[in-house]
Every structure is written in structure tokens, then in C-alpha cells.
């Protein structure tokens, strides 16, 4: 466990100005709770992670979920019934997120929408004076991440990114050990995403189900014919809406790779993979290996996505491995780590959150509840400096995944300038830093 004095002495190295290279924050905030005034919350997107958002808001003292929002009225009515049964309270329903932002009685919103909505919804919420908890990945493309930072700054809003392992005391301890040189000079990190992702078939176009506002669901993305290949979950595997597993589960690990190495964006990227198993409707690769090189810092990130069935690596199937010149450190999941020292791999210091986040991500000090507690603390104090997952982490961790996907899709090694957040003399790659938006759903080029 970190000493409180060391928790308070970490230094932020974040450069906010859009012309400067963004460097990953190295800080671990202290914990202190403020006033107990009631906070009214709305949860946007309730099919998947939104269910955990509801639970985590309701687990906080003097926080009340007053509104559920989703373009699918079928999900809303079922969610309202579940909410009443679980909490004995009524909750309002709203299909259009813009009406949520217009509601002056709502103080904070959490976003568990599909990826293609995250940035625009965050920006609109900031403009409406709401504080925001946004699921990973914070952005659907690199340009959006920068706009999110600018919106949080301009409108002075608290924006927490849903990388809840940053609120894990065990992971914070692991970072402290590496900063202190426990495994020596840390030069490499590997991110692991080994998840069961089976054949999803090819369902093809069909009629829009009754109760679903498909135009709102589509939002900023191109309007494709409705298909159950997209709605409600499998949009993750289509580039217009999701970012594959490196930009899904992988954001937790891209974030930790950068945090542990204390780096921002790389200067050289390559990525290779493909669909080797199933002839289904997925566009994104089932297997993907990405390399992010930092030659000036003498550091490198290796990131691997593959489906089960597969071996674990020192027990980890979702996690990170950090390599130093004295040993290595394995973060397994969201709330535990082990170290191994020297040529004989002598077990060293290990830590966990005491099983508090045993479900992997939903409960406990190092799970979603703890991360929401940190968010609410920052909201009450209106102090973004105490956020564990500030908006800058959304830009960086999501951006690393986007860089890997761009290299994969172009099929070549890319040179990137972190200061300008552009590729080096590569208009084709630069065109993939943003996207065309549907009228009425544009992410502004300038905040």
C-alpha cells in the first residue's frame, strides 16, 4: 500500500495545449471526500456497461440516478422495472440524450454508449455544464480525443475516463514500485488481451425493431441499413462504430502500458494481424499484434490481441507485463500484480485488492465502484487534479489503440509526430485521424 505522503507527491506531466505533445500523467491522487450534497445522475446507454454505472452511482453516498437514457425504448422500460425492484425508486426515461443535457436538474452523466458516440456526447455534456464519466475508449479516433480535452478545459468540467484499474490500490502500488526502480530500468511493456470472441455469424439487413430510434443510435456514424450484426453489441467489430478489441478491452491495457512506462504517444508504429478463424461479419481482426516504438526514450510497447483458446502468460490472459533490467512485473486483470527478480525469477513483492474486485471490473476499491467514488469526490470538490482517470488518459490510451488500427489497416510502418499529433509526410494516414460526420452530429473541429 502506498504511503499517503508519496501519494501526494506525484507530479502531473500533462501538457494541455493542443500544440504540445501530451505526456501521460504519472500521478496517483490522494483520497479525501467532500460535502454530502445530493448529486443527480443520468446514465446514457444501459445495455452493457451502463448497468454497472447504475449500480456504482447508487453505491455512492448522496448520489441518485434520476434518469436512464437509451435510443432503445425496450431496454429503457426493462431497465426502469429492474431499477424499481432493486432500489424501490422511480427513474425517468429518455431516448434522446440531448434532452438529458438540457435538463438543469441533472448534475452528472455517465456514458456507456457505443464508441462512436463517446466524444460528441462528452463535448455536448461539457457544453451543457455537466460533469462526465465516459467509458473506454474515450474517443473513436485521435482527433476526437483532443477535442474532448479542449471541451473539458474550456467549459471547466470534470471528465473521468472509465479505466478503473487506475483506482486500484494494488495497481497504484505496482506503478510506485516501478517508479522507485524495483525492477530496474523499465524499458518494455506488453499488453495482453486474450478474450473469448467467437463466431458471430452473418445476419444481414433487417427491419428496425419497434422501439429503437436507429437514427439516434447511429448518431455521428454513417447510416447503414439496420442489422443485428451491429445492434446491440457487435458494433465493436465494425470500424465505423467500434475499434476492435485493442480499442475495447484493450484500452485498460494500453493505458497501463503508457502509465507504467511513463510515456505519451510513440513515434513509430507497426501492426499486423487478421481474421484467421471465422467467416463472420466482423471487420476488425481477431488476432492483432502491434508495436509502438519510443526510440528517443529507449522504450517499446508490444500489444497482443488474440481469442481463446490460448495459453496464459505468468497467469495473465488480460493484463500487462513490464520488463526491467532487474526483473519483471505482471499485472493480472484489474487489481493484482506479482514481481519476479533476477535470472532465477525469484518471486518478489506482490499485491492485490483483497478480492474486493473479484469480478474483474465491477465492484470494490479497484473496480467500478472505487473509480466512481473518485469521480464523485472530484465533482464535489470541483477539482480535476484528484481524478484517477482524467480526460487526458482517454485521449492517450484510446489514441494508442487508434494508431495501431491505422497501421493495421494501411499495412505499413507509420511515423508519428506526438507534438503535432499528425503522421510524418503521410496524408493517407492523416486522413484516418478523424472522420466524416453526419449532419447534426458533427464533432467540432474547434471547441
C-alpha positions as CSV (number, residue, x, y, z in Angstrom):
1,X,0.0,0.0,0.0
2,X,1.3,3.4,-0.9
3,X,2.2,5.8,1.9
4,X,0.0,8.9,1.9
5,X,3.0,11.2,1.6
6,X,4.2,9.5,-1.6
7,X,0.6,9.5,-3.0
8,X,0.6,13.3,-2.7
9,X,4.0,13.9,-4.2
10,X,3.4,12.5,-7.7
11,X,3.8,15.1,-10.4
12,X,1.5,15.6,-13.4
13,X,3.3,15.9,-16.7
14,X,0.3,16.6,-18.7
15,X,0.5,19.3,-21.4
16,X,-2.9,20.6,-22.2
17,X,-2.1,23.0,-25.1
18,X,-3.1,21.5,-28.4
19,X,0.3,22.4,-30.0
20,X,2.2,20.4,-27.4
21,X,2.9,16.7,-27.1
22,X,0.7,15.1,-24.5
23,X,2.6,13.1,-21.9
24,X,0.9,10.6,-19.7
25,X,0.1,11.7,-16.1
26,X,2.3,10.0,-13.6
27,X,0.4,11.0,-10.5
28,X,-1.6,8.9,-8.0
29,X,-4.1,11.2,-6.3
30,X,-4.8,11.3,-2.6
31,X,-8.2,10.4,-1.3
32,X,-10.4,12.8,0.6
33,X,-14.1,13.2,0.4
34,X,-16.0,16.5,0.5
35,X,-19.5,17.7,1.1
36,X,-22.6,15.5,1.1
37,X,-24.9,17.5,-1.1
38,X,-27.0,15.2,-3.3
39,X,-25.9,14.7,-6.9
40,X,-28.4,13.8,-9.6
41,X,-27.1,11.5,-12.2
42,X,-28.1,10.2,-15.6
43,X,-26.8,7.0,-17.3
44,X,-26.6,7.1,-21.1
45,X,-26.5,3.6,-22.7
46,X,-27.9,0.9,-20.4
47,X,-27.4,-2.4,-22.4
48,X,-23.9,-3.3,-21.2
49,X,-21.6,-1.3,-19.0
50,X,-24.4,1.1,-18.2
51,X,-25.8,-1.5,-15.8
52,X,-22.6,-1.3,-13.8
53,X,-22.8,2.5,-14.0
54,X,-26.2,2.5,-12.4
55,X,-25.0,0.2,-9.6
56,X,-21.9,2.3,-9.0
57,X,-23.7,5.6,-8.9
58,X,-26.3,4.2,-6.5
59,X,-23.5,2.8,-4.3
60,X,-22.2,6.4,-3.7
61,X,-23.4,8.4,-0.7
62,X,-25.9,11.1,-1.6
63,X,-25.9,10.3,-5.3
64,X,-29.2,9.4,-7.1
65,X,-29.7,8.1,-10.6
66,X,-32.7,10.1,-11.7
67,X,-32.7,9.3,-15.5
68,X,-31.9,6.4,-17.8
69,X,-31.3,7.2,-21.4
70,X,-31.0,4.9,-24.4
71,X,-32.3,5.0,-28.0
72,X,-33.9,1.6,-27.5
73,X,-37.2,2.0,-25.5
74,X,-37.3,-1.7,-25.0
75,X,-34.1,-1.5,-22.9
76,X,-35.4,1.5,-21.1
77,X,-38.7,0.0,-19.9
78,X,-36.9,-3.2,-18.8
79,X,-34.3,-1.1,-17.0
80,X,-37.0,1.0,-15.3
81,X,-38.6,-2.1,-14.0
82,X,-35.3,-3.5,-12.7
83,X,-34.4,-0.2,-11.1
84,X,-37.7,0.0,-9.2
85,X,-37.4,-3.6,-8.0
86,X,-33.8,-3.1,-6.8
87,X,-33.9,0.3,-5.3
88,X,-37.6,0.9,-4.6
89,X,-37.4,4.2,-6.6
90,X,-38.8,5.6,-9.8
91,X,-36.5,6.7,-12.5
92,X,-37.2,8.8,-15.6
93,X,-36.7,7.5,-19.1
94,X,-35.4,9.4,-22.1
95,X,-34.4,8.2,-25.6
96,X,-32.7,11.4,-26.8
97,X,-29.5,12.3,-24.9
98,X,-29.8,15.9,-26.0
99,X,-32.9,16.2,-23.7
100,X,-30.8,14.8,-20.9
101,X,-28.2,17.5,-21.4
102,X,-30.9,20.2,-21.4
103,X,-32.3,19.0,-18.1
104,X,-31.0,21.5,-15.5
105,X,-31.7,19.1,-12.6
106,X,-29.1,16.6,-13.8
107,X,-25.6,17.3,-12.4
108,X,-23.5,14.4,-13.9
109,X,-23.8,12.0,-16.7
110,X,-22.1,8.7,-17.4
111,X,-21.7,7.5,-21.0
112,X,-21.8,3.8,-21.8
113,X,-23.0,4.3,-25.4
114,X,-21.2,2.7,-28.4
115,X,-17.7,4.1,-29.0
116,X,-18.7,6.3,-32.0
117,X,-20.9,8.4,-29.6
118,X,-18.4,8.9,-26.7
119,X,-16.6,12.0,-27.8
120,X,-19.6,14.0,-29.1
121,X,-21.7,13.1,-26.1
122,X,-18.8,14.2,-23.8
123,X,-18.5,17.5,-25.6
124,X,-22.2,18.2,-25.6
125,X,-22.4,17.4,-21.9
126,X,-19.5,19.7,-21.1
127,X,-21.2,22.5,-23.1
128,X,-24.3,21.9,-21.0
129,X,-22.4,22.2,-17.8
130,X,-22.5,18.5,-16.8
131,X,-19.6,16.6,-15.4
132,X,-18.9,13.4,-17.2
133,X,-17.9,9.8,-16.6
134,X,-17.1,8.3,-20.1
135,X,-16.5,4.6,-20.8
136,X,-13.4,3.5,-22.6
137,X,-12.4,4.2,-25.3
138,X,-12.9,7.9,-24.7
139,X,-12.7,8.5,-28.4
140,X,-13.4,6.8,-31.7
141,X,-10.5,8.5,-33.4
142,X,-7.5,10.5,-32.4
143,X,-8.9,13.9,-33.3
144,X,-11.9,13.4,-31.1
145,X,-9.7,12.8,-28.0
146,X,-8.0,16.2,-28.4
147,X,-11.4,17.9,-28.8
148,X,-12.5,16.2,-25.5
149,X,-9.6,17.7,-23.7
150,X,-10.3,21.1,-25.1
151,X,-14.0,20.9,-24.1
152,X,-13.3,19.8,-20.5
153,X,-10.8,22.7,-20.3
154,X,-12.9,25.4,-22.0
155,X,-16.1,24.6,-20.0
156,X,-14.3,23.7,-16.8
157,X,-15.8,20.3,-16.4
158,X,-14.8,17.2,-14.5
159,X,-14.3,14.3,-17.0
160,X,-13.3,10.8,-15.8
161,X,-12.3,8.1,-18.2
162,X,-13.5,4.6,-17.4
163,X,-10.1,2.9,-16.8
164,X,-11.0,1.7,-13.4
165,X,-7.7,-0.1,-12.8
166,X,-6.2,3.4,-12.1
167,X,-8.3,3.4,-8.9
168,X,-6.9,0.0,-7.8
169,X,-4.5,0.4,-4.7
170,X,-2.6,-2.7,-5.9
171,X,-2.0,-1.3,-9.4
172,X,-1.0,2.1,-7.9
173,X,1.5,0.2,-5.8
174,X,2.8,-1.6,-8.8
175,X,3.3,1.8,-10.6
176,X,5.1,3.2,-7.5
177,X,7.4,0.2,-7.4
178,X,8.4,0.7,-11.0
179,X,8.9,4.5,-10.4
180,X,11.2,3.5,-7.4
181,X,13.3,1.2,-9.6
182,X,12.2,-2.1,-8.0
183,X,12.6,-4.0,-11.3
184,X,15.3,-1.7,-12.6
185,X,15.1,0.5,-15.6
186,X,11.7,-0.3,-17.2
187,X,12.2,-0.4,-21.0
188,X,9.3,-2.5,-22.3
189,X,5.6,-3.3,-21.6
190,X,3.4,-5.9,-23.1
191,X,-0.4,-5.5,-23.2
192,X,-2.4,-8.8,-23.3
193,X,-6.0,-9.1,-24.4
194,X,-6.8,-12.8,-24.7
195,X,-10.6,-13.0,-24.7
196,X,-13.2,-15.4,-25.9
197,X,-14.6,-13.8,-29.1
198,X,-16.4,-16.5,-31.1
199,X,-18.1,-16.7,-34.5
200,X,-21.0,-14.1,-34.6
201,X,-22.3,-15.2,-38.0
202,X,-23.7,-13.0,-40.7
203,X,-27.3,-11.9,-40.0
204,X,-27.6,-9.3,-42.8
205,X,-30.0,-6.4,-43.1
206,X,-33.5,-6.5,-41.4
207,X,-36.3,-4.2,-40.3
208,X,-35.6,-1.8,-37.5
209,X,-37.1,-3.3,-34.3
210,X,-40.1,-1.4,-32.8
211,X,-39.0,0.9,-30.0
212,X,-35.5,1.6,-31.4
213,X,-34.6,5.0,-32.6
214,X,-32.0,3.8,-35.1
215,X,-31.2,7.3,-36.4
216,X,-30.2,8.3,-32.8
217,X,-28.3,5.1,-32.3
218,X,-26.3,5.8,-35.5
219,X,-25.6,9.5,-34.5
220,X,-22.2,10.6,-35.8
221,X,-21.5,7.4,-37.8
222,X,-22.6,6.7,-41.4
223,X,-26.2,5.5,-41.6
224,X,-26.0,1.8,-42.7
225,X,-29.1,-0.4,-43.2
226,X,-30.1,-1.8,-39.8
227,X,-28.7,-5.2,-38.9
228,X,-28.3,-7.3,-35.8
229,X,-24.7,-7.7,-36.9
230,X,-24.3,-4.3,-35.2
231,X,-27.0,-3.7,-32.6
232,X,-26.6,-4.1,-29.7
233,X,-23.1,-5.4,-29.1
234,X,-21.4,-6.5,-32.2
235,X,-20.7,-2.9,-33.4
236,X,-17.4,-3.4,-31.5
237,X,-16.1,-5.4,-34.5
238,X,-17.0,-2.8,-37.2
239,X,-14.7,0.2,-37.8
240,X,-17.5,2.8,-38.3
241,X,-18.7,2.2,-34.7
242,X,-16.1,0.3,-32.7
243,X,-12.4,-0.2,-32.6
244,X,-11.9,-4.0,-32.2
245,X,-10.6,-5.5,-29.0
246,X,-7.5,-3.3,-28.9
247,X,-10.0,-0.4,-28.6
248,X,-12.4,-2.3,-26.3
249,X,-11.0,-4.4,-23.6
250,X,-7.5,-3.3,-24.7
251,X,-7.9,0.3,-23.6
252,X,-7.4,-0.7,-19.9
253,X,-4.1,-2.3,-21.0
254,X,-2.9,0.4,-23.5
255,X,-3.5,2.9,-20.6
256,X,-1.4,0.8,-18.2
257,X,1.3,0.2,-20.8
258,X,1.8,4.0,-21.1
259,X,1.3,4.7,-17.4
260,X,3.9,2.1,-16.4
261,X,6.5,3.2,-19.0
262,X,5.7,6.9,-18.3
263,X,5.3,7.8,-21.9
264,X,2.9,9.5,-24.2
265,X,2.4,8.8,-28.0
266,X,5.1,6.9,-29.8
267,X,6.9,8.0,-32.9
268,X,6.9,4.7,-34.9
269,X,4.0,2.2,-35.1
270,X,3.5,-1.1,-36.9
271,X,0.7,-3.6,-36.6
272,X,-0.2,-6.9,-38.2
273,X,-3.0,-9.5,-37.9
274,X,-6.2,-10.6,-39.5
275,X,-9.2,-12.8,-39.4
276,X,-8.0,-16.4,-39.4
277,X,-10.8,-18.3,-37.7
278,X,-14.3,-17.4,-38.8
279,X,-16.1,-16.1,-41.9
280,X,-18.4,-13.9,-39.9
281,X,-19.5,-10.3,-40.2
282,X,-16.6,-8.9,-38.1
283,X,-14.4,-6.3,-39.8
284,X,-11.8,-5.9,-37.1
285,X,-9.0,-8.5,-36.8
286,X,-9.4,-11.5,-34.5
287,X,-5.6,-11.6,-34.0
288,X,-3.6,-8.4,-33.8
289,X,0.0,-7.7,-32.8
290,X,1.0,-4.0,-32.6
291,X,4.4,-2.5,-31.8
292,X,4.8,1.1,-30.6
293,X,8.3,2.3,-30.5
294,X,9.9,5.2,-28.5
295,X,13.5,5.3,-29.7
296,X,14.3,8.6,-28.0
297,X,13.2,7.2,-24.7
298,X,14.7,3.8,-25.2
299,X,11.3,2.2,-24.6
300,X,8.8,0.0,-26.5
301,X,5.3,-1.3,-26.2
302,X,4.2,-4.7,-27.6
303,X,0.4,-5.2,-27.7
304,X,-1.3,-8.5,-28.5
305,X,-4.9,-9.4,-29.1
306,X,-6.0,-13.0,-29.6
307,X,-9.1,-15.0,-28.9
308,X,-9.3,-18.1,-26.7
309,X,-8.3,-20.8,-26.7
310,X,-4.8,-19.8,-25.7
311,X,-2.2,-20.1,-23.0
312,X,-1.8,-17.6,-20.1
313,X,1.4,-15.7,-19.6
314,X,2.5,-16.0,-16.0
315,X,-1.2,-16.4,-15.1
316,X,-2.3,-13.3,-17.1
317,X,-4.7,-13.5,-20.0
318,X,-5.9,-9.9,-19.7
319,X,-3.2,-7.7,-18.2
320,X,0.3,-6.3,-18.6
321,X,3.9,-7.4,-18.3
322,X,6.6,-4.8,-17.6
323,X,10.3,-5.6,-18.2
324,X,13.2,-4.0,-16.4
325,X,16.9,-4.8,-16.2
326,X,16.5,-6.3,-12.7
327,X,13.2,-8.3,-13.2
328,X,9.7,-8.1,-14.4
329,X,6.2,-7.2,-13.1
330,X,2.9,-8.8,-14.1
331,X,-0.4,-7.1,-13.7
332,X,-3.1,-9.7,-13.9
333,X,-6.5,-8.2,-14.6
334,X,-7.5,-5.0,-12.7
335,X,-6.4,-5.5,-9.2
336,X,-3.4,-7.7,-8.6
337,X,0.3,-8.0,-9.5
338,X,3.4,-10.1,-9.0
339,X,7.1,-9.4,-9.5
340,X,10.0,-11.7,-10.4
341,X,13.6,-10.8,-9.9
342,X,16.9,-11.8,-11.4
343,X,17.9,-14.7,-13.7
344,X,16.2,-17.3,-11.5
345,X,12.9,-15.4,-11.4
346,X,12.8,-15.1,-7.7
347,X,9.3,-14.1,-6.5
348,X,9.3,-10.5,-5.2
349,X,6.7,-8.1,-3.9
350,X,3.1,-8.9,-4.9
351,X,-0.2,-7.1,-4.1
352,X,-3.9,-7.3,-4.7
353,X,-7.0,-5.5,-3.6
354,X,-8.0,-8.3,-1.2
355,X,-10.6,-9.8,-3.6
356,X,-12.6,-6.6,-3.5
357,X,-12.8,-6.6,-7.3
358,X,-13.0,-10.3,-7.7
359,X,-15.5,-10.0,-10.5
360,X,-12.7,-8.4,-12.6
361,X,-14.1,-4.9,-13.0
362,X,-17.4,-4.2,-11.3
363,X,-17.0,-3.8,-7.6
364,X,-14.6,-2.8,-4.9
365,X,-11.8,-0.3,-4.3
366,X,-10.1,-1.2,-7.6
367,X,-13.3,-1.8,-9.5
368,X,-16.0,0.4,-10.9
369,X,-17.4,1.5,-7.5
370,X,-14.0,2.8,-6.5
371,X,-13.5,4.6,-9.8
372,X,-16.9,6.2,-9.5
373,X,-16.2,7.2,-5.9
374,X,-13.1,9.0,-7.1
375,X,-15.2,10.7,-9.8
376,X,-17.8,11.9,-7.4
377,X,-15.1,13.2,-5.0
378,X,-13.7,15.3,-7.8
379,X,-17.2,16.5,-8.7
380,X,-18.0,17.6,-5.2
381,X,-14.7,19.4,-4.9
382,X,-14.7,20.6,-8.5
383,X,-11.1,19.5,-8.6
384,X,-9.9,17.6,-11.6
385,X,-6.4,17.2,-10.2
386,X,-7.6,14.4,-7.9
387,X,-9.1,12.3,-10.8
388,X,-7.5,8.9,-11.2
389,X,-8.5,8.7,-14.9
390,X,-8.6,12.3,-16.2
391,X,-9.7,13.1,-19.7
392,X,-6.0,13.1,-20.9
393,X,-5.9,9.4,-20.3
394,X,-8.9,9.0,-22.6
395,X,-7.0,10.7,-25.4
396,X,-3.8,8.8,-24.8
397,X,-4.9,5.3,-24.2
398,X,-7.6,5.4,-26.9
399,X,-5.2,7.1,-29.2
400,X,-2.6,4.4,-28.9
401,X,-5.2,1.8,-30.0
402,X,-6.2,4.1,-32.9
403,X,-2.6,4.3,-34.0
404,X,-2.3,0.5,-34.0
405,X,-5.5,0.1,-36.0
406,X,-4.4,2.7,-38.6
407,X,-1.1,0.9,-39.1
408,X,-3.0,-2.4,-39.4
409,X,-5.5,-1.0,-42.0
410,X,-2.8,0.6,-44.1
411,X,-0.4,-2.4,-43.8
412,X,2.8,-0.5,-43.3
413,X,5.1,1.1,-40.7
414,X,4.0,4.6,-39.7
415,X,6.0,7.6,-38.4
416,X,4.1,9.8,-36.0
417,X,4.8,13.2,-34.5
418,X,3.4,13.4,-30.9
419,X,3.8,17.2,-30.9
420,X,1.5,17.9,-33.8
421,X,-0.5,14.6,-33.4
422,X,0.0,14.1,-37.1
423,X,1.8,11.5,-39.2
424,X,5.1,12.5,-40.8
425,X,4.5,13.3,-44.5
426,X,1.7,10.8,-44.8
427,X,-1.6,12.4,-46.0
428,X,-3.2,8.9,-46.4
429,X,-2.6,8.1,-42.7
430,X,-3.6,11.6,-41.6
431,X,-7.0,11.2,-43.2
432,X,-7.7,8.4,-40.7
433,X,-7.1,10.7,-37.7
434,X,-10.7,11.9,-38.0
435,X,-13.8,11.0,-40.0
436,X,-16.8,12.5,-41.9
437,X,-19.7,13.1,-39.6
438,X,-23.4,13.1,-40.4
439,X,-25.1,16.5,-40.4
440,X,-26.3,17.4,-37.0
441,X,-23.9,15.1,-35.3
442,X,-20.5,16.7,-36.1
443,X,-17.7,16.6,-33.6
444,X,-16.5,20.2,-34.0
445,X,-13.0,20.8,-35.4
446,X,-12.6,23.7,-33.0
447,X,-14.1,23.8,-29.5
